[in-house]
Amino acid sequence: MKDRVFEKPIAKQFEFDADVAAVFDDMLVRSVPFYTTAMEITKTLALAYLAEGGRVYDLGCSTASLLLEIERSAPFSLELVGIDNAEAMLSQARKKIEAFGSSVTLCHADVLHFDYLACDVVVSNYTLQFIRPLMRESLLQRIADALKEGGVFLFSEKIISDNKGLSKKLIDIYHQFKKTQGYSEYEIMQKREALENVLVPYTEAENIAMAKRCGFRHCESVFRWGNFATFIALR
C-alpha cells in the first residue's frame, strides 16, 4: 500500500499507529535513501557473525522484514526474535510470518526493559533515534551486556553533521530525494513537523563514541548516504 499518511493535515506527533503500519514498508523505501542496500549489508554482516542455533534480536522490528530476510538467507537454523512496542506493527509482521511459514518470534515489549538472553547479533534499524537521549546509552549498555564475546550490534540511524552549514545542505538534499520518490512539499513539511522532538538524531561521531563507552571494542560506519548511516559495533 502506498504511503499517503501526510497528505492530510496532521493532528498529533508521529507515532507508529495503524495508519503508519499499513504503509510502513513503502514509507521506508521511499523515505530512507538506499534503504534496501543498507538492509542487505546488515543482513550479510549479521550472517557473517552467526552459526547454527545463533540468537538474533531485532529491536523495533516493525513488520519483521529484515528478520524474514535473514531467515531465508541463512544456511542454518537460527533463533530470530523481533521486539516492538507498537502492536499495529506487530500485527502486520504476524501476517508476513504466517504467509511465509516463518519461525520468527515476536515480542510486544519495550526494548528498554526487555529481558535479553545471551545473543550473537542484535540489529536496530532507525530505532535508537526514537529513544530519548537520556535513555539511549543505557539501552546500548543492555545490548552490550547481552551480546556474547565476539558478537555484533548492527544499527542504522538518521544522523546530523556537527557543521551547521553542511547539516542544512544535507537536509535540503534529502528533501530533494523525497520529492523524487513522489512526496509533495506539503507531505515533507507535515512529516518534518510530526517528527519534531520525536526523532532526535546524533552525529556519526556521537553514535560511535556512545557505543565505545558502553563496552564495544570497535565501532564504525559501514555505509552512509548523506544524513543516513549504518554502523557495526563489535563486542
Summary of the structure (lengths in Angstrom):
residues: 235
radius of gyration: 17.2
end to end distance: 38.8
largest distance: 49.4
contacts: 733
relative contact order: 0.16
helix: 46%
strand: 23%
